[in-house]
C-alpha cells in the first residue's frame, strides 16, 4: 500500500515538477541560443566593444646608478622640472626590471555616424586615460572629425603608440620637444582626403596646449607679486599638416610636413618662497618634415628608411627669482632643432633588425641679447634586434650609446656618456585593430 502511495505521489506531484523544470531549461537554452545568434538584433555580442590588453616589460642595464642617471639632462631642453617630467616615470627608467605599462584598449562602432576609441594606460604608480576620442564615419567629400583626448597627427611617429615603435623609446628630438609621451592633447581635429589617384591628406587641430615641454596653459606669479602671467582659458595650441603617399613599383614613399603654434608658459619653482626658480612666457612654434621609404621584397620581407626633422623657436620673456625672493626679467630667444634617421629590415617572418641615429644639432639660446654658451650637436646611437614568435608577442634587445646628457649647469656643463642595454618583452591579447602603415 505504501509503495502505491509513493508511486501515486511521484506521478501526480514530483514527475510534473521534473518535466516542468526540464522544459524551462530547454526554453532558456533556446533563448540563449537565439540571443547569441548573429542574426539577433539584441545579441549581447553586438554591444561588447573590441577589448585588448598590451603588456610591456623590460630589463635595463646601464653604466651609471639610478640616482646619478636622474640628475642628467640635455642642456637647456628640460624646460620644466616637475614630478611628471621625472625620469622615474619614463619607460626603461631604472636599472633592473621595469614594468613600463599595461595598455587596455576599447573600440566600438557607436552608430552609423560615430566610432568610439579609448586607451587606458596602467603603470606601477598610476592609472590614466591615454586616449579617449570619437571619430565621424559618414561625413561627405572625404572629411573626418576626431574629438576628445588623442595623440596629435603632427609628424610621422607622434601618433603611434609605444608598442608600434621600431625602438624602445621615442626619438631624441621628439622626447626633447614634447616629452616621453609625445604631443598628447585634448581638442578637435579636422582632416580631408583629396579625391585624387594617390593619397593626399590635409589636417588641422585645435588643442588645449598643456604640453609642458613646449607650451603650457598654467599661469604663474612670483612670490613678490611683480610677475603675474595669467592662465590660458581657451585653446592654446594649433597644428596643421599635409601628408602624402604613393608607390614607385615595389617602393612605397610617405612624406609629410607639419607645423604647431601656441603660447609657452613654463614655470620652474618661480612661485616657491625661499627657493631659486625661473619661468618663461612667450610664443612657441615647431615645424617639421618627415620622409619614409619602404621597399617590399615580398609579403613578408622589407627594408625601411625613415627620417624626421624638427625645428623649434621660443621667443618671449624669461624670469628669474633667487632664494631671497628677488625677481628679474629679461628677453629670451631659443632656436633648437634635431632629427633622427633609422633603418629597419625584416629579412624573415619572425626577425627584424634596426639602427638609428639621433642628433640635437642646434641649441642656440639668446638671453637678454647675449648668446649663452650651451653645448650643441648632442647625439645618440641605437641598434636593436627583434624576434616575434607571433604577431602577438615580441622580444627585443637594444643597445644605446647616448652622448646627449650632461651634468652641471651654467659654464660647468660636463658630458656624461650613457651605455644602455635593454631587454624588452611586449605581449598582446584580445581584439586589437591593425596599425597604420
Helices and strands as residue ranges (DSSP letters): H 2-9, I 10-14, H 15-36, G 44-46, E 50-62, H 66-71, G 83-85, G 87-89, E 96-111, E 114-122, E 127-136, E 143-151, G 162-164, H 172-178, E 184-193, E 199-207, E 220-221, E 228-229, E 237-248, E 251-268, E 277-296, E 302-321, E 327-346, E 351-367, E 370-371, E 378-390, E 393-402, E 406-407, E 414-415, E 418-430
